[in-house]
Amino acid sequence: MGPDLILDLDSFFASVEQQLDPRLRGRPVGVVPVKSESTSCIAASKEARRFGVKTGTRVRDARQLCPDIVFVESRPRLYTEYHQRFVTALESRIQVAEVMSIDEAWCLLPKSVTNRTLAESFARSLKATLTSQVGDWLTYSIGIAPNRFLAKLASDMGKPDGLFMIEQADLPHCLHKLKLRDFCGIGQKMETRLISHGIRTVAQLTSATRETLHHVWGGIGGVHLWHWLRGEVTELPPTQRRVIGHSHVLPTRLRNDLGTHAVGCRLLQKAAMRLRKMDHFTCRLELFIKYTNSPTWSSDISFCDTQDTFRLLEAFEVLWDRRPRRPGLEPKATGVNLSGLAPATKVTPSLLDFDKRQQQLCGLMDAINKRYGQNTVCFGGALGALEYTPMRIAFTRIPDPETES
């Protein structure tokens, strides 16, 4: 029996909304960032998924697929609270090896669980604990397998509200009914590369040599996959954060130059505060604007390593002046990304471009906002957009209320 268990909350954001509002239970629900026909669902309830509505489905398309769908505006702070309740309940019963995302955790089965019967009994008991401590409307899909990669795959195979187990003796034939794109790490581009090497089915994938997968992946990732498919345990080196970013769908009244600029400034200030809390520096800023009637525009700029909001806002203005200004352009979303990240311990600030007083002022502003609430003090460029850039949430990252409210 493998020690790895992946537990995934089903349709998490939508399920929380149904938990909180019994009128939504049993009904198709779509969670959206803002109430607008031009936006897309960031989550869909199990009932909505049966009609083909999923994350990324545009509101107008979701209405066509499911005329009875109910749209609710996302409430990230509540989802974060339920996430914390979920982790607390989980840790009361099982060793949590890693919280993988806001709705998913990797756990290690107790050593006393030595066979399938005991594993199934433990998983059902774990679900009962979560139901009683987190909420009776939330459901969970559990995957158990010899390694983390296969446990994640098993949790997907049992959705929704399922329990799927893969034992060593089940490999590899239990995987053959899947499609290549069902595997984590195989997207459209990787599927195309696999097909170009004669691998069109999962059966062909599991029988491919280690050397073939190394060549297809262009590196050690293919070797790890070869071992994982055989139930072996290998771990990738820990990843480092490469970017800090924020984006926001613009409400109707801010879909103009002034509103887009204010939202961009506010998002950059949030990103800068996160940067300082991580004690990292950045050397590159990207600004992008999505339009309703034109392709997305983006531009970036490099500078000396900094964590100074003053410097970052200067760079932002340079990028802002580069934006397209054709008549009729209507912005619908904007965002910023800080990249080239490095921990402060590995950075020597430029003697010519480092202002100690500005750095101290940024730290003081952070302290005031942490103590008295976000937006207590801010840079003037964000005025007019403070109430329109609340905490946003992503499945792959748990937001920090202290810096992202």
Stockholm file with secondary structure:
# STOCKHOLM 1.0

chainA/1-405         MGPDLILDLDSFFASVEQQLDPRLRGRPVGVVPVKSESTSCIAASKEARRFGVKTGTRVRDARQLCPDIVFVESRPRLYTEYHQRFVTALESRIQVAEVMSIDEAWCLLPKSVTNRTLAESFARSLKATLTSQVGDWLTYSIGIAPNRFLAKLASDMGKPDGLFMIEQADLPHCLHKLKLRDFCGIGQKMETRLISHGIRTVAQLTSATRETLHHVWGGIGGVHLWHWLRGEVTELPPTQRRVIGHSHVLPTRLRNDLGTHAVGCRLLQKAAMRLRKMDHFTCRLELFIKYTNSPTWSSDISFCDTQDTFRLLEAFEVLWDRRPRRPGLEPKATGVNLSGLAPATKVTPSLLDFDKRQQQLCGLMDAINKRYGQNTVCFGGALGALEYTPMRIAFTRIPDPETES
#=GR chainA/1-405 SS CCCEEEEEETTHHHHHHHHHCGGGTTSCEEEESSSCTTSBCSEECHHHHTTTCCTTCBHHHHHHHCTTCEEEECCHHHHHHHHHHHHHHHHTTSEEEEEEETTEEEEECCTTCCSHHHHHHHHHHHHHHHHHHTCTTCCEEEEEESSHHHHHHHHHHTCSSCEEECCGGGTTGGGTTSCGGGSTTCCHHHHHHHHHTTCCSHHHHHHSCHHHHHHHHTSHHHHHHHHHTTTCCCCCCCCCCCEEEEEEECCGGGCSHHHHHHHHHHHHHHHHHHHHHHTEEEEEEEEEEEESSSCCEEEEEEEEEECCHHHHHHHHHHHHTTSCCCTTCCEEEEEEEEESCEEGGGCCCCSSSCCHHHHHHHHHHHHHHHHHCTTSSCCGGGTTCGGGCCCCCBTTBCCCHHHHC
#=GC SS_cons         CCCEEEEEETTHHHHHHHHHCGGGTTSCEEEESSSCTTSBCSEECHHHHTTTCCTTCBHHHHHHHCTTCEEEECCHHHHHHHHHHHHHHHHTTSEEEEEEETTEEEEECCTTCCSHHHHHHHHHHHHHHHHHHTCTTCCEEEEEESSHHHHHHHHHHTCSSCEEECCGGGTTGGGTTSCGGGSTTCCHHHHHHHHHTTCCSHHHHHHSCHHHHHHHHTSHHHHHHHHHTTTCCCCCCCCCCCEEEEEEECCGGGCSHHHHHHHHHHHHHHHHHHHHHHTEEEEEEEEEEEESSSCCEEEEEEEEEECCHHHHHHHHHHHHTTSCCCTTCCEEEEEEEEESCEEGGGCCCCSSSCCHHHHHHHHHHHHHHHHHCTTSSCCGGGTTCGGGCCCCCBTTBCCCHHHHC
//
